[in-house]
């Protein structure tokens, strides 16, 4: 019992800590002719760093989806697996507004007059408001479930998709929607579009068939601009699958933001030359900054991820470039000096090698357990300079 009380207390404290960053706003919509209730989550860092921009996420059915999405977004951001986001939830269930908001014509699957007004409310009014009043980056995501999961696709099939990422949780697709999506995906040729689709066995046979058919259509498409992931949660209820879907979608959509994984290394990096590997790493972080507004330094673990390529290929010719990149990013670290020293030592320029090894050694804090091992570089070069060095026996 004590453990349950402690767990509840921890969850309550955690919820209270991030719920303090949520604002409730009555938004006066000219398009809808009424006020709409929205929730806004602003990351804590927003007030701390005035130079930082944030991806914008719109969550429909906010009464059910908003807290789930915000909680997962905070977890992923804290683990550096996704950028912090500004998250806007639109309440749609107090008076069953979702049915008018997301209504469509059965004869062609396009929005009704009310559905078009809700579209303009999001596409014009909300976009304009947040772009004028908040620091939002170019990357935008929209989230929907069942009926709202169908509706979010109207922002995909338009001439210029309003969002970069679409999270469709067990969508109730309109009859023509799968074909409309298929046709649009074939035409994508500029920005990447991330499309996440999920289902559960708890869906009705009719809904399940529509989702399965859509997955078949989308899986068969070949367009490098269309990034697609499909999940089936075999043993989950509709409610449980919401949280599973959102966490899976965040991992998929923001994969670029994460540190280099083994899969990314094996697929994109392993066979690159040293200059191409360095360029790949630099371009990865340029794209992160452009899309997500996050001015990240290249992570040390990503630097080490390409280390083997720099060391093993082309006789270490790019060790100097590698070391200079590290020194620029982590001036206080001895690692950059080590690689530059190794470059000069390989080229028998012992004076320069000695200078860099000594410089790196001086950066080590007092009592560092690696100090003796690092100083062996200095001793080795001194021995080479004096002609007393002998190669160690294997």
Secondary structure, 3 states (H helix, E strand, C coil): CHHHHHHHHHHHHHHHHHHCCEEEEEEEECCCCEEEEEEEECCHHHHCCCCCCEEEEEECCHHHHHHHHHHHHHHHHHCCCCCCEEEEEECCCCCCHHHHHCCECCCCCCECHHHHHHHHHHHHHHHHHHHHHCCEEEEEEEEEECHHHHHHHHHCCCCCCCCCEEEEECCCCCCCHHHHHHHHHHHCCCCCEEEEEEEECCCCHHHHHHHHHHHHHHHCCCCCCEEEEEEEECCCCHHHHHHHHHHHHHHHHCCCCCCCCHHHHHHHHCCCCHHHHHHHHHHHHHHHHHHHCCCCCCCHHHHHHCHHHHHHCHHHCCHHHHHHHHHHHCCCCCHHHHHHHHHHHHCCCHHHHHHHHHHHHHHCCCCCCCHHHHHHHHHHHHHHHHCCCCCCCC
